[in-house]
Amino acid sequence: MSDERKIMVEEVDAVDSPPKARVEEMAQAAPRQRDYLDGFLSEKPSETPAGEPGGEIYDGVIDALKEIYDPEIPVNIYDLGLIYGVDVTTDGHVVVTMTLTTPHCPVAESMPGEVELRVGAVPGVGDAQVNLVWDPPWDPQKMSDEAKLELGML
């Protein structure tokens, strides 16, 4: 027994074109709303507070951290993912929360002091403090793509 199916085909000479929208009809039906982006490009950007990402002090601290390199790995500590947080208060007090690759790191005693000195030297920073934490522990997934590329991990 054969299950043969046939496709029905119909040939036509022409098809009616769909109706076209008339601009005049639409304008009468609903008046155009004011453009919500009106004046957007002419606005001046708002001032970023100095302690926020994009602010002068915050960006200066990040740049200073990017100048400190791990002695065993040729990557700066920021891209290495050792910096867990940078908090800047309105009066210029900076708290850097960081870790090291391992608690047995040979620079465990000197690295926090170097970070504190470098961050304290950033213009606008009144006082710098470093909190060294071990939780969550550092792992290679915390590295930036640039660091992974530098180390041949990408």
KELUMGU-513953 format. One record per residue: residue in one letter; z negated, y, x negated of N, C-alpha, C in turn; residue number from 1. Coordinates in steps of 0.02 Angstrom, whole numbers. Layout:
N
+--------+--------+--------+--------+--------+--------+--------+--------+--------+--------+-----+
| residu |   n_zz |   n_yy |   n_xx |  ca_zz |  ca_yy |  ca_xx |   c_zz |   c_yy |   c_xx | num |
+--------+--------+--------+--------+--------+--------+--------+--------+--------+--------+-----+
|      A |      Z |      Y |      X |      Z |      Y |      X |      Z |      Y |      X | NUM |
...
+--------+--------+--------+--------+--------+--------+--------+--------+--------+--------+-----+
END
This chain:
154
+--------+--------+--------+--------+--------+--------+--------+--------+--------+--------+-----+
| residu |   n_zz |   n_yy |   n_xx |  ca_zz |  ca_yy |  ca_xx |   c_zz |   c_yy |   c_xx | num |
+--------+--------+--------+--------+--------+--------+--------+--------+--------+--------+-----+
|      M |      0 |    -59 |    -42 |      0 |      0 |      0 |      0 |     62 |    -45 |   1 |
|      S |     41 |    109 |    -31 |     50 |    168 |    -73 |     18 |    229 |    -40 |   2 |
|      D |    -24 |    266 |    -82 |    -54 |    329 |    -58 |    -12 |    387 |    -84 |   3 |
|      E |     44 |    394 |    -59 |     89 |    448 |    -81 |     76 |    510 |    -40 |   4 |
|      R |     64 |    564 |    -75 |     51 |    628 |    -41 |    108 |    675 |    -54 |   5 |
|      K |    126 |    712 |     -5 |    181 |    760 |    -12 |    154 |    830 |     -6 |   6 |
|      I |    181 |    873 |    -47 |    163 |    944 |    -44 |    215 |    978 |     -2 |   7 |
|      M |    192 |   1012 |     49 |    238 |   1047 |     93 |    258 |   1113 |     60 |   8 |
|      V |    321 |   1127 |     60 |    347 |   1188 |     29 |    386 |   1226 |     83 |   9 |
|      E |    372 |   1291 |     85 |    408 |   1333 |    132 |    439 |   1390 |     93 |  10 |
|      E |    501 |   1400 |    101 |    536 |   1455 |     67 |    542 |   1514 |    114 |  11 |
|      V |    529 |   1574 |     87 |    535 |   1635 |    127 |    579 |   1684 |     91 |  12 |
|      D |    608 |   1729 |    129 |    652 |   1780 |     99 |    613 |   1843 |     80 |  13 |
|      A |    560 |   1858 |    117 |    522 |   1920 |    104 |    452 |   1912 |    131 |  14 |
|      V |    407 |   1953 |    104 |    337 |   1953 |    126 |    320 |   2025 |    143 |  15 |
|      D |    283 |   2033 |    198 |    262 |   2101 |    218 |    214 |   2128 |    165 |  16 |
|      S |    224 |   2190 |    145 |    179 |   2221 |     95 |    114 |   2241 |    128 |  17 |
|      P |     59 |   2238 |     92 |     -6 |   2256 |    121 |     -8 |   2331 |    134 |  18 |
|      P |    -51 |   2352 |    179 |    -55 |   2424 |    193 |    -84 |   2461 |    133 |  19 |
|      K |    -61 |   2522 |    122 |    -84 |   2562 |     65 |   -140 |   2609 |     89 |  20 |
|      A |   -188 |   2620 |     44 |   -243 |   2666 |     60 |   -217 |   2737 |     55 |  21 |
|      R |   -236 |   2776 |    101 |   -216 |   2846 |    102 |   -274 |   2888 |     77 |  22 |
|      V |   -261 |   2928 |     25 |   -313 |   2969 |     -5 |   -339 |   3020 |     46 |  23 |
|      E |   -294 |   3048 |     86 |   -315 |   3098 |    134 |   -364 |   3069 |    185 |  24 |
|      E |   -350 |   3007 |    207 |   -394 |   2975 |    256 |   -463 |   2963 |    227 |  25 |
|      M |   -467 |   2941 |    164 |   -531 |   2927 |    133 |   -571 |   2991 |    122 |  26 |
|      A |   -538 |   3046 |    104 |   -573 |   3109 |     91 |   -604 |   3135 |    155 |  27 |
|      Q |   -572 |   3124 |    211 |   -600 |   3147 |    275 |   -657 |   3102 |    297 |  28 |
|      A |   -653 |   3039 |    281 |   -703 |   2992 |    304 |   -771 |   3003 |    269 |  29 |
|      A |   -772 |   3013 |    204 |   -834 |   3022 |    167 |   -822 |   3073 |    111 |  30 |
|      P |   -859 |   3129 |    113 |   -850 |   3178 |     59 |   -873 |   3149 |     -8 |  31 |
|      R |   -843 |   3171 |    -61 |   -859 |   3145 |   -128 |   -930 |   3165 |   -147 |  32 |
|      Q |   -967 |   3116 |   -173 |  -1035 |   3128 |   -196 |  -1033 |   3165 |   -263 |  33 |
|      R |  -1085 |   3204 |   -276 |  -1090 |   3239 |   -340 |  -1095 |   3186 |   -396 |  34 |
|      D |  -1060 |   3198 |   -450 |  -1059 |   3150 |   -505 |  -1128 |   3149 |   -538 |  35 |
|      Y |  -1159 |   3090 |   -542 |  -1226 |   3085 |   -570 |  -1226 |   3097 |   -645 |  36 |
|      L |  -1169 |   3095 |   -679 |  -1165 |   3109 |   -750 |  -1148 |   3182 |   -764 |  37 |
|      D |  -1143 |   3222 |   -711 |  -1125 |   3292 |   -719 |  -1175 |   3327 |   -765 |  38 |
|      G |  -1152 |   3357 |   -819 |  -1194 |   3392 |   -866 |  -1227 |   3348 |   -918 |  39 |
|      F |  -1215 |   3284 |   -915 |  -1247 |   3237 |   -963 |  -1228 |   3254 |  -1035 |  40 |
|      L |  -1164 |   3265 |  -1048 |  -1143 |   3277 |  -1117 |  -1165 |   3346 |  -1143 |  41 |
|      S |  -1179 |   3392 |  -1098 |  -1199 |   3458 |  -1121 |  -1274 |   3463 |  -1135 |  42 |
|      E |  -1312 |   3412 |  -1115 |  -1385 |   3413 |  -1127 |  -1400 |   3403 |  -1201 |  43 |
|      K |  -1452 |   3436 |  -1224 |  -1475 |   3428 |  -1292 |  -1519 |   3366 |  -1295 |  44 |
|      P |  -1516 |   3327 |  -1350 |  -1559 |   3268 |  -1355 |  -1633 |   3289 |  -1358 |  45 |
|      S |  -1675 |   3248 |  -1327 |  -1746 |   3263 |  -1328 |  -1774 |   3248 |  -1397 |  46 |
|      E |  -1824 |   3285 |  -1415 |  -1856 |   3277 |  -1480 |  -1894 |   3211 |  -1483 |  47 |
|      T |  -1881 |   3170 |  -1534 |  -1916 |   3107 |  -1543 |  -1981 |   3121 |  -1579 |  48 |
|      P |  -2038 |   3099 |  -1551 |  -2101 |   3110 |  -1587 |  -2098 |   3078 |  -1657 |  49 |
|      A |  -2130 |   3110 |  -1705 |  -2126 |   3088 |  -1775 |  -2150 |   3017 |  -1786 |  50 |
|      G |  -2196 |   2993 |  -1744 |  -2223 |   2926 |  -1753 |  -2188 |   2872 |  -1714 |  51 |
|      E |  -2136 |   2889 |  -1678 |  -2098 |   2840 |  -1639 |  -2037 |   2817 |  -1678 |  52 |
|      P |  -2011 |   2757 |  -1662 |  -1948 |   2736 |  -1694 |  -1895 |   2790 |  -1684 |  53 |
|      G |  -1864 |   2810 |  -1738 |  -1816 |   2865 |  -1736 |  -1848 |   2931 |  -1756 |  54 |
|      G |  -1914 |   2932 |  -1759 |  -1949 |   2992 |  -1780 |  -1951 |   2997 |  -1857 |  55 |
|      E |  -1963 |   3056 |  -1881 |  -1960 |   3069 |  -1953 |  -2011 |   3027 |  -1993 |  56 |
|      I |  -2074 |   3027 |  -1972 |  -2125 |   2991 |  -2011 |  -2113 |   2915 |  -2006 |  57 |
|      Y |  -2100 |   2890 |  -1946 |  -2089 |   2818 |  -1937 |  -2031 |   2795 |  -1980 |  58 |
|      D |  -1975 |   2830 |  -1977 |  -1916 |   2810 |  -2017 |  -1930 |   2815 |  -2092 |  59 |
|      G |  -1970 |   2865 |  -2113 |  -1989 |   2871 |  -2183 |  -2032 |   2812 |  -2206 |  60 |
|      V |  -2076 |   2789 |  -2162 |  -2118 |   2731 |  -2179 |  -2075 |   2669 |  -2186 |  61 |
|      I |  -2028 |   2659 |  -2140 |  -1984 |   2600 |  -2143 |  -1942 |   2603 |  -2207 |  62 |
|      D |  -1917 |   2662 |  -2225 |  -1878 |   2668 |  -2287 |  -1921 |   2651 |  -2348 |  63 |
|      A |  -1985 |   2673 |  -2347 |  -2030 |   2658 |  -2403 |  -2043 |   2582 |  -2407 |  64 |
|      L |  -2050 |   2550 |  -2350 |  -2062 |   2477 |  -2349 |  -2001 |   2440 |  -2375 |  65 |
|      K |  -1942 |   2467 |  -2363 |  -1881 |   2434 |  -2386 |  -1871 |   2441 |  -2462 |  66 |
|      E |  -1913 |   2481 |  -2495 |  -1909 |   2488 |  -2567 |  -1957 |   2441 |  -2604 |  67 |
|      I |  -1997 |   2404 |  -2567 |  -2045 |   2357 |  -2597 |  -2016 |   2287 |  -2592 |  68 |
|      Y |  -2008 |   2256 |  -2650 |  -1977 |   2189 |  -2652 |  -2028 |   2135 |  -2667 |  69 |
|      D |  -2018 |   2078 |  -2636 |  -2058 |   2019 |  -2650 |  -2040 |   1996 |  -2721 |  70 |
|      P |  -2088 |   1983 |  -2765 |  -2072 |   1966 |  -2834 |  -2037 |   1897 |  -2841 |  71 |
|      E |  -2047 |   1853 |  -2793 |  -2017 |   1787 |  -2798 |  -1950 |   1782 |  -2763 |  72 |
|      I |  -1938 |   1825 |  -2714 |  -1876 |   1824 |  -2675 |  -1844 |   1893 |  -2681 |  73 |
|      P |  -1781 |   1897 |  -2701 |  -1750 |   1963 |  -2712 |  -1731 |   1999 |  -2647 |  74 |
|      V |  -1778 |   2006 |  -2601 |  -1767 |   2039 |  -2538 |  -1827 |   2083 |  -2524 |  75 |
|      N |  -1816 |   2142 |  -2494 |  -1872 |   2187 |  -2480 |  -1917 |   2157 |  -2425 |  76 |
|      I |  -1979 |   2179 |  -2424 |  -2028 |   2148 |  -2379 |  -2014 |   2162 |  -2306 |  77 |
|      Y |  -1978 |   2216 |  -2290 |  -1962 |   2231 |  -2221 |  -1909 |   2182 |  -2195 |  78 |
|      D |  -1854 |   2174 |  -2233 |  -1802 |   2127 |  -2212 |  -1824 |   2055 |  -2217 |  79 |
|      L |  -1874 |   2043 |  -2259 |  -1901 |   1975 |  -2266 |  -1942 |   1955 |  -2204 |  80 |
|      G |  -1960 |   2005 |  -2164 |  -1997 |   1991 |  -2102 |  -2072 |   1989 |  -2113 |  81 |
|      L |  -2095 |   2018 |  -2168 |  -2167 |   2018 |  -2182 |  -2204 |   2074 |  -2145 |  82 |
|      I |  -2167 |   2123 |  -2119 |  -2197 |   2179 |  -2083 |  -2197 |   2162 |  -2008 |  83 |
|      Y |  -2256 |   2156 |  -1979 |  -2262 |   2139 |  -1909 |  -2268 |   2200 |  -1864 |  84 |
|      G |  -2288 |   2256 |  -1893 |  -2295 |   2316 |  -1852 |  -2309 |   2378 |  -1893 |  85 |
|      V |  -2284 |   2435 |  -1868 |  -2298 |   2500 |  -1899 |  -2319 |   2546 |  -1842 |  86 |
|      D |  -2381 |   2569 |  -1845 |  -2407 |   2614 |  -1794 |  -2423 |   2681 |  -1826 |  87 |
|      V |  -2398 |   2735 |  -1796 |  -2409 |   2803 |  -1822 |  -2442 |   2844 |  -1767 |  88 |
|      T |  -2498 |   2874 |  -1782 |  -2532 |   2917 |  -1733 |  -2504 |   2988 |  -1739 |  89 |
|      T |  -2522 |   3030 |  -1691 |  -2497 |   3099 |  -1690 |  -2521 |   3139 |  -1749 |  90 |
|      D |  -2579 |   3120 |  -1779 |  -2604 |   3158 |  -1836 |  -2582 |   3129 |  -1903 |  91 |
|      G |  -2533 |   3082 |  -1902 |  -2504 |   3056 |  -1964 |  -2540 |   2997 |  -1994 |  92 |
|      H |  -2585 |   2965 |  -1957 |  -2619 |   2905 |  -1981 |  -2572 |   2846 |  -1969 |  93 |
|      V |  -2558 |   2807 |  -2021 |  -2512 |   2751 |  -2016 |  -2549 |   2685 |  -2029 |  94 |
|      V |  -2538 |   2637 |  -1983 |  -2567 |   2570 |  -1992 |  -2509 |   2522 |  -1995 |  95 |
|      V |  -2504 |   2486 |  -2051 |  -2452 |   2435 |  -2061 |  -2485 |   2367 |  -2054 |  96 |
|      T |  -2459 |   2326 |  -2009 |  -2482 |   2258 |  -2002 |  -2431 |   2213 |  -2035 |  97 |
|      M |  -2454 |   2174 |  -2083 |  -2407 |   2132 |  -2121 |  -2437 |   2065 |  -2139 |  98 |
|      T |  -2395 |   2022 |  -2164 |  -2417 |   1957 |  -2188 |  -2383 |   1945 |  -2255 |  99 |
|      L |  -2395 |   1887 |  -2283 |  -2361 |   1866 |  -2344 |  -2329 |   1798 |  -2330 | 100 |
|      T |  -2284 |   1777 |  -2373 |  -2250 |   1713 |  -2361 |  -2299 |   1655 |  -2359 | 101 |
|      T |  -2353 |   1660 |  -2397 |  -2404 |   1608 |  -2397 |  -2470 |   1638 |  -2420 | 102 |
|      P |  -2527 |   1613 |  -2398 |  -2591 |   1640 |  -2422 |  -2601 |   1632 |  -2497 | 103 |
|      H |  -2565 |   1585 |  -2528 |  -2571 |   1573 |  -2599 |  -2520 |   1614 |  -2639 | 104 |
|      C |  -2489 |   1663 |  -2607 |  -2439 |   1705 |  -2641 |  -2471 |   1739 |  -2701 | 105 |
|      P |  -2436 |   1740 |  -2758 |  -2466 |   1771 |  -2818 |  -2481 |   1845 |  -2811 | 106 |
|      V |  -2450 |   1879 |  -2763 |  -2463 |   1951 |  -2755 |  -2508 |   1965 |  -2695 | 107 |
|      A |  -2544 |   1914 |  -2672 |  -2587 |   1922 |  -2613 |  -2638 |   1978 |  -2622 | 108 |
|      E |  -2660 |   1988 |  -2683 |  -2710 |   2041 |  -2695 |  -2678 |   2109 |  -2706 | 109 |
|      S |  -2620 |   2111 |  -2738 |  -2590 |   2175 |  -2756 |  -2541 |   2203 |  -2704 | 110 |
|      M |  -2507 |   2161 |  -2665 |  -2456 |   2184 |  -2619 |  -2483 |   2232 |  -2566 | 111 |
|      P |  -2538 |   2217 |  -2531 |  -2563 |   2264 |  -2482 |  -2579 |   2333 |  -2512 | 112 |
|      G |  -2606 |   2334 |  -2572 |  -2620 |   2397 |  -2606 |  -2557 |   2436 |  -2621 | 113 |
|      E |  -2504 |   2402 |  -2643 |  -2441 |   2436 |  -2657 |  -2411 |   2464 |  -2593 | 114 |
|      V |  -2415 |   2425 |  -2539 |  -2389 |   2449 |  -2475 |  -2427 |   2511 |  -2453 | 115 |
|      E |  -2492 |   2510 |  -2460 |  -2533 |   2568 |  -2441 |  -2515 |   2630 |  -2482 | 116 |
|      L |  -2505 |   2621 |  -2547 |  -2487 |   2678 |  -2590 |  -2418 |   2706 |  -2572 | 117 |
|      R |  -2369 |   2662 |  -2563 |  -2301 |   2685 |  -2546 |  -2298 |   2719 |  -2478 | 118 |
|      V |  -2332 |   2691 |  -2429 |  -2332 |   2720 |  -2362 |  -2370 |   2787 |  -2363 | 119 |
|      G |  -2425 |   2789 |  -2399 |  -2464 |   2852 |  -2405 |  -2426 |   2908 |  -2438 | 120 |
|      A |  -2375 |   2891 |  -2478 |  -2335 |   2942 |  -2513 |  -2279 |   2971 |  -2469 | 121 |
|      V |  -2268 |   2943 |  -2411 |  -2215 |   2968 |  -2366 |  -2236 |   3036 |  -2340 | 122 |
|      P |  -2191 |   3086 |  -2342 |  -2208 |   3153 |  -2316 |  -2229 |   3150 |  -2243 | 123 |
|      G |  -2285 |   3182 |  -2227 |  -2310 |   3183 |  -2158 |  -2364 |   3131 |  -2145 | 124 |
|      V |  -2372 |   3083 |  -2190 |  -2424 |   3032 |  -2181 |  -2489 |   3058 |  -2209 | 125 |
|      G |  -2540 |   3061 |  -2167 |  -2605 |   3085 |  -2190 |  -2647 |   3029 |  -2219 | 126 |
|      D |  -2647 |   2971 |  -2187 |  -2688 |   2915 |  -2209 |  -2649 |   2851 |  -2194 | 127 |
|      A |  -2650 |   2804 |  -2241 |  -2615 |   2741 |  -2232 |  -2664 |   2684 |  -2237 | 128 |
|      Q |  -2656 |   2635 |  -2194 |  -2700 |   2577 |  -2193 |  -2656 |   2515 |  -2184 | 129 |
|      V |  -2672 |   2461 |  -2219 |  -2635 |   2398 |  -2214 |  -2681 |   2344 |  -2188 | 130 |
|      N |  -2658 |   2312 |  -2135 |  -2694 |   2254 |  -2108 |  -2655 |   2192 |  -2127 | 131 |
|      L |  -2685 |   2149 |  -2167 |  -2653 |   2087 |  -2187 |  -2675 |   2032 |  -2139 | 132 |
|      V |  -2626 |   2001 |  -2106 |  -2642 |   1949 |  -2057 |  -2606 |   1884 |  -2076 | 133 |
|      W |  -2632 |   1830 |  -2051 |  -2602 |   1764 |  -2064 |  -2579 |   1730 |  -2000 | 134 |
|      D |  -2592 |   1762 |  -1944 |  -2572 |   1734 |  -1880 |  -2532 |   1785 |  -1842 | 135 |
|      P |  -2471 |   1773 |  -1824 |  -2434 |   1710 |  -1833 |  -2411 |   1703 |  -1905 | 136 |
|      P |  -2408 |   1641 |  -1929 |  -2386 |   1631 |  -1998 |  -2313 |   1650 |  -2007 | 137 |
|      W |  -2297 |   1673 |  -2067 |  -2228 |   1691 |  -2082 |  -2185 |   1628 |  -2086 | 138 |
|      D |  -2123 |   1634 |  -2062 |  -2074 |   1581 |  -2072 |  -2006 |   1614 |  -2081 | 139 |
|      P |  -1958 |   1578 |  -2111 |  -1893 |   1607 |  -2127 |  -1855 |   1636 |  -2067 | 140 |
|      Q |  -1872 |   1616 |  -2007 |  -1838 |   1643 |  -1948 |  -1854 |   1717 |  -1937 | 141 |
|      K |  -1906 |   1742 |  -1968 |  -1926 |   1812 |  -1960 |  -1882 |   1859 |  -2004 | 142 |
|      M |  -1842 |   1830 |  -2048 |  -1800 |   1871 |  -2092 |  -1743 |   1903 |  -2053 | 143 |
|      S |  -1722 |   1962 |  -2075 |  -1664 |   1994 |  -2045 |  -1601 |   1956 |  -2065 | 144 |
|      D |  -1547 |   1967 |  -2030 |  -1484 |   1935 |  -2047 |  -1460 |   1954 |  -2116 | 145 |
|      E |  -1474 |   2017 |  -2136 |  -1455 |   2040 |  -2203 |  -1491 |   1999 |  -2257 | 146 |
|      A |  -1556 |   1987 |  -2246 |  -1595 |   1947 |  -2294 |  -1570 |   1876 |  -2297 | 147 |
|      K |  -1556 |   1847 |  -2239 |  -1530 |   1778 |  -2238 |  -1463 |   1774 |  -2274 | 148 |
|      L |  -1421 |   1824 |  -2264 |  -1356 |   1826 |  -2298 |  -1366 |   1832 |  -2374 | 149 |
|      E |  -1411 |   1875 |  -2395 |  -1427 |   1885 |  -2466 |  -1449 |   1820 |  -2499 | 150 |
|      L |  -1487 |   1780 |  -2461 |  -1514 |   1718 |  -2489 |  -1470 |   1657 |  -2475 | 151 |
|      G |  -1411 |   1669 |  -2446 |  -1364 |   1615 |  -2433 |  -1385 |   1569 |  -2376 | 152 |
|      M |  -1423 |   1596 |  -2330 |  -1447 |   1556 |  -2273 |  -1403 |   1564 |  -2211 | 153 |
|      L |  -1352 |   1605 |  -2216 |  -1305 |   1614 |  -2159 |  -1237 |   1589 |  -2177 | 154 |
+--------+--------+--------+--------+--------+--------+--------+--------+--------+--------+-----+
END
